[in-house]
Amino acid sequence: MALSEHLQQKLNKKYAPSAMVDITYKGNDISFKTDAEGNPILLFIGRRDQNGTVKGERYARRFKRDEQGLLIKDHWELKGKAT
């Protein structure tokens, strides 16, 4: 499943650095972990269980930077089931 354009816009925002953020989006529970700069890098989409973990799909974000550290490209990659 590819991420929707609207969800990607939400994930392009900056959040608290090195944090786990929990939100709800279109009936799905979403949790994501941010890096030291506040960019979401690990994403879980599905349903939250009694323990607070999300069961569903897991995505990882990849950044491609040039020698000066400027962002060239970034994309979300489906990694499989989140259990």
MDTraj code that builds the backbone (N, CA, C; nanometers):
import mdtraj as md
import numpy as np

residues = "MET ALA LEU SER GLU HIS LEU GLN GLN LYS LEU ASN LYS LYS TYR ALA PRO SER ALA MET VAL ASP ILE THR TYR LYS GLY ASN ASP ILE SER PHE LYS THR ASP ALA GLU GLY ASN PRO ILE LEU LEU PHE ILE GLY ARG ARG ASP GLN ASN GLY THR VAL LYS GLY GLU ARG TYR ALA ARG ARG PHE LYS ARG ASP GLU GLN GLY LEU LEU ILE LYS ASP HIS TRP GLU LEU LYS GLY LYS ALA THR".split()
xyz = np.array([
    [0.0835, -0.1175, 0.0000],
    [0.0000, 0.0000, 0.0000],
    [0.0884, 0.1244, 0.0000],
    [0.0677, 0.2110, -0.0937],
    [0.1424, 0.3360, -0.0997],
    [0.0785, 0.4379, -0.0054],
    [0.1591, 0.5278, 0.0462],
    [0.1092, 0.6324, 0.1346],
    [0.0376, 0.7384, 0.0524],
    [-0.0738, 0.7866, 0.1042],
    [-0.1496, 0.8897, 0.0322],
    [-0.0743, 1.0223, 0.0333],
    [-0.1087, 1.1056, -0.0609],
    [-0.0443, 1.2373, -0.0738],
    [-0.0677, 1.3222, 0.0516],
    [-0.1897, 1.3181, 0.1046],
    [-0.2225, 1.3979, 0.2232],
    [-0.1444, 1.3502, 0.3454],
    [-0.1315, 1.2182, 0.3617],
    [-0.0536, 1.1643, 0.4736],
    [0.0935, 1.2003, 0.4589],
    [0.1465, 1.1959, 0.3377],
    [0.2860, 1.2335, 0.3158],
    [0.3093, 1.3801, 0.3502],
    [0.2114, 1.4665, 0.3246],
    [0.2240, 1.6072, 0.3611],
    [0.2332, 1.6222, 0.5123],
    [0.1545, 1.5437, 0.5873],
    [0.1625, 1.5463, 0.7337],
    [0.2993, 1.4987, 0.7815],
    [0.3549, 1.4002, 0.7123],
    [0.4831, 1.3428, 0.7532],
    [0.6019, 1.4276, 0.7091],
    [0.5803, 1.5250, 0.6225],
    [0.6887, 1.6138, 0.5810],
    [0.7110, 1.7273, 0.6799],
    [0.6225, 1.7417, 0.7788],
    [0.6379, 1.8443, 0.8807],
    [0.7467, 1.8039, 0.9801],
    [0.7966, 1.9015, 1.0546],
    [0.8929, 1.8753, 1.1614],
    [0.8175, 1.8534, 1.2915],
    [0.8639, 1.7585, 1.3704],
    [0.8059, 1.7258, 1.4995],
    [0.9157, 1.7320, 1.6048],
    [0.8821, 1.6958, 1.7266],
    [0.9810, 1.6960, 1.8347],
    [1.0934, 1.5984, 1.7997],
    [1.2191, 1.6374, 1.8202],
    [1.3317, 1.5487, 1.7887],
    [1.3340, 1.4240, 1.8762],
    [1.3717, 1.3129, 1.8166],
    [1.3889, 1.1843, 1.8856],
    [1.2687, 1.1502, 1.9728],
    [1.1503, 1.1554, 1.9147],
    [1.0272, 1.1292, 1.9893],
    [0.9409, 1.0271, 1.9151],
    [0.8469, 0.9701, 1.9876],
    [0.7459, 0.8827, 1.9291],
    [0.6146, 0.9597, 1.9317],
    [0.5526, 0.9792, 1.8150],
    [0.4315, 1.0603, 1.8028],
    [0.3159, 0.9684, 1.7647],
    [0.2021, 0.9825, 1.8348],
    [0.0823, 0.9037, 1.8083],
    [-0.0280, 0.9961, 1.7587],
    [-0.0865, 0.9635, 1.6401],
    [-0.1977, 1.0404, 1.5855],
    [-0.2995, 0.9431, 1.5266],
    [-0.4161, 0.9960, 1.4905],
    [-0.5180, 0.9192, 1.4193],
    [-0.5379, 0.9857, 1.2841],
    [-0.5444, 0.9049, 1.1781],
    [-0.5604, 0.9568, 1.0428],
    [-0.6582, 0.8688, 0.9676],
    [-0.7709, 0.9252, 0.9284],
    [-0.8741, 0.8562, 0.8498],
    [-0.9100, 0.7187, 0.9068],
    [-0.9324, 0.7127, 1.0366],
    [-0.9746, 0.5886, 1.1010],
    [-0.8620, 0.4930, 1.1359],
    [-0.7392, 0.5257, 1.1012],
    [-0.6243, 0.4418, 1.1355],
    [-0.5446, 0.5061, 1.2485],
    [-0.4890, 0.4227, 1.3330],
    [-0.3965, 0.4708, 1.4349],
    [-0.2577, 0.4744, 1.3729],
    [-0.1865, 0.5841, 1.3950],
    [-0.0540, 0.6023, 1.3363],
    [0.0437, 0.6399, 1.4465],
    [0.1582, 0.5743, 1.4467],
    [0.2685, 0.6098, 1.5350],
    [0.3922, 0.6236, 1.4493],
    [0.4730, 0.7262, 1.4779],
    [0.5988, 0.7381, 1.4060],
    [0.7081, 0.7893, 1.4976],
    [0.8283, 0.7462, 1.4678],
    [0.9466, 0.7860, 1.5424],
    [1.0206, 0.8904, 1.4601],
    [1.0720, 0.9929, 1.5283],
    [1.1440, 1.0992, 1.4590],
    [1.2937, 1.0869, 1.4846],
    [1.3722, 1.1453, 1.3934],
    [1.5173, 1.1467, 1.4104],
    [1.5585, 1.2684, 1.4933],
    [1.6876, 1.2932, 1.5028],
    [1.7403, 1.4036, 1.5834],
    [1.6994, 1.5406, 1.5290],
    [1.6608, 1.5469, 1.4014],
    [1.6181, 1.6734, 1.3408],
    [1.4666, 1.6925, 1.3454],
    [1.3926, 1.5925, 1.3903],
    [1.2474, 1.6019, 1.3979],
    [1.1751, 1.5494, 1.2761],
    [1.2452, 1.4821, 1.1857],
    [1.1826, 1.4221, 1.0665],
    [1.1307, 1.2823, 1.1010],
    [1.0044, 1.2509, 1.0660],
    [0.9564, 1.1137, 1.0857],
    [1.0388, 1.0166, 1.0006],
    [1.0863, 0.9076, 1.0618],
    [1.1691, 0.8117, 0.9892],
    [1.1170, 0.6687, 0.9960],
    [1.0344, 0.6369, 1.0960],
    [0.9785, 0.5032, 1.1113],
    [0.8298, 0.5199, 1.1375],
    [0.7454, 0.4507, 1.0592],
    [0.6011, 0.4735, 1.0616],
    [0.5275, 0.3416, 1.0786],
    [0.4262, 0.3430, 1.1670],
    [0.3393, 0.2277, 1.1892],
    [0.1958, 0.2716, 1.1651],
    [0.1226, 0.1996, 1.0770],
    [-0.0164, 0.2313, 1.0443],
    [-0.1016, 0.1075, 1.0690],
    [-0.2127, 0.1227, 1.1408],
    [-0.3033, 0.0112, 1.1660],
    [-0.3957, 0.0408, 1.2812],
    [-0.4163, -0.0584, 1.3665],
    [-0.5012, -0.0452, 1.4843],
    [-0.4160, -0.0616, 1.6102],
    [-0.4409, 0.0249, 1.7080],
    [-0.3683, 0.0196, 1.8347],
    [-0.4340, -0.0851, 1.9259],
    [-0.3524, -0.1699, 1.9905],
    [-0.4064, -0.2700, 2.0828],
    [-0.4095, -0.2148, 2.2256],
    [-0.4414, -0.3003, 2.3233],
    [-0.4535, -0.2567, 2.4623],
    [-0.3214, -0.2064, 2.5195],
    [-0.2097, -0.2558, 2.4672],
    [-0.0781, -0.2148, 2.5166],
    [-0.0289, -0.0851, 2.4532],
    [-0.1009, -0.0357, 2.3525],
    [-0.0619, 0.0883, 2.2869],
    [0.0242, 0.0689, 2.1634],
    [0.0529, -0.0558, 2.1255],
    [0.1307, -0.0797, 2.0044],
    [0.0375, -0.0903, 1.8842],
    [0.0881, -0.0489, 1.7697],
    [0.0081, -0.0490, 1.6472],
    [0.0334, -0.1783, 1.5713],
    [-0.0737, -0.2477, 1.5377],
    [-0.0681, -0.3691, 1.4562],
    [-0.1142, -0.3319, 1.3163],
    [-0.0320, -0.3549, 1.2177],
    [-0.0667, -0.3189, 1.0800],
    [0.0550, -0.3249, 0.9910],
    [0.0894, -0.2111, 0.9289],
    [0.2031, -0.2054, 0.8366],
    [0.3121, -0.1145, 0.8913],
    [0.4354, -0.1462, 0.8537],
    [0.5516, -0.0697, 0.8984],
    [0.6230, -0.0127, 0.7770],
    [0.6598, 0.1150, 0.7848],
    [0.7314, 0.1845, 0.6783],
    [0.8585, 0.2466, 0.7347],
    [0.9599, 0.2580, 0.6508],
    [1.0833, 0.3277, 0.6874],
    [1.1104, 0.4349, 0.5818],
    [1.1609, 0.5474, 0.6271],
    [1.1904, 0.6585, 0.5368],
    [1.3384, 0.6597, 0.5058],
    [1.3709, 0.6793, 0.3795],
    [1.5102, 0.6850, 0.3338],
    [1.5397, 0.8234, 0.2792],
    [1.6508, 0.8797, 0.3217],
    [1.6967, 1.0092, 0.2720],
    [1.8202, 0.9892, 0.1864],
    [1.8270, 1.0605, 0.0752],
    [1.9470, 1.0611, -0.0073],
    [1.9991, 1.2042, -0.0083],
    [2.1232, 1.2217, 0.0357],
    [2.1832, 1.3555, 0.0458],
    [2.3104, 1.3607, -0.0374],
    [2.3468, 1.4826, -0.0806],
    [2.4709, 1.4991, -0.1556],
    [2.5876, 1.5203, -0.0593],
    [2.7053, 1.5494, -0.1136],
    [2.8262, 1.5631, -0.0318],
    [2.8171, 1.6780, 0.0687],
    [2.7400, 1.7815, 0.0354],
    [2.7241, 1.8961, 0.1250],
    [2.6139, 1.8729, 0.2292],
    [2.5438, 1.7615, 0.2206],
    [2.4377, 1.7311, 0.3146],
    [2.3009, 1.7817, 0.2732],
    [2.2891, 1.8326, 0.1510],
    [2.1600, 1.8797, 0.1013],
    [2.0742, 1.7616, 0.0581],
    [1.9468, 1.7692, 0.0888],
    [1.8538, 1.6614, 0.0566],
    [1.8282, 1.6558, -0.0931],
    [1.8537, 1.5407, -0.1529],
    [1.8275, 1.5189, -0.2946],
    [1.6918, 1.4519, -0.3121],
    [1.6682, 1.3472, -0.2314],
    [1.5474, 1.2676, -0.2475],
    [1.5146, 1.1996, -0.1157],
    [1.3860, 1.1807, -0.0886],
    [1.3457, 1.0958, 0.0230],
    [1.2209, 1.0192, -0.0173],
    [1.2056, 0.8984, 0.0349],
    [1.0878, 0.8181, 0.0040],
    [1.0586, 0.7223, 0.1183],
    [0.9335, 0.6793, 0.1243],
    [0.8886, 0.5831, 0.2243],
    [0.8870, 0.4437, 0.1623],
    [0.9401, 0.3483, 0.2337],
    [0.9512, 0.2110, 0.1853],
    [0.8739, 0.1179, 0.2782],
    [0.7834, 0.0371, 0.2219],
    [0.7065, -0.0604, 0.2988],
    [0.8000, -0.1708, 0.3454],
    [0.8031, -0.1960, 0.4755],
    [0.8911, -0.2970, 0.5314],
    [0.8185, -0.4244, 0.5706],
    [0.6863, -0.4217, 0.5755],
    [0.6104, -0.5421, 0.6087],
    [0.5133, -0.5184, 0.7225],
    [0.4765, -0.6268, 0.7881],
    [0.3786, -0.6223, 0.8952],
    [0.4395, -0.5665, 1.0231],
    [0.3599, -0.4882, 1.0945],
    [0.3979, -0.4372, 1.2265],
    [0.3207, -0.5209, 1.3286],
    [0.3934, -0.5884, 1.4142],
    [0.3275, -0.6742, 1.5133],
    [0.3594, -0.6318, 1.6536],
])
top = md.Topology()
chain = top.add_chain()
for i, resn in enumerate(residues, 1):
    res = top.add_residue(resn, chain, resSeq=i)
    for name in ("N", "CA", "C"):
        top.add_atom(name, md.element.get_by_symbol(name[0]), res)
traj = md.Trajectory(xyz[None], top)
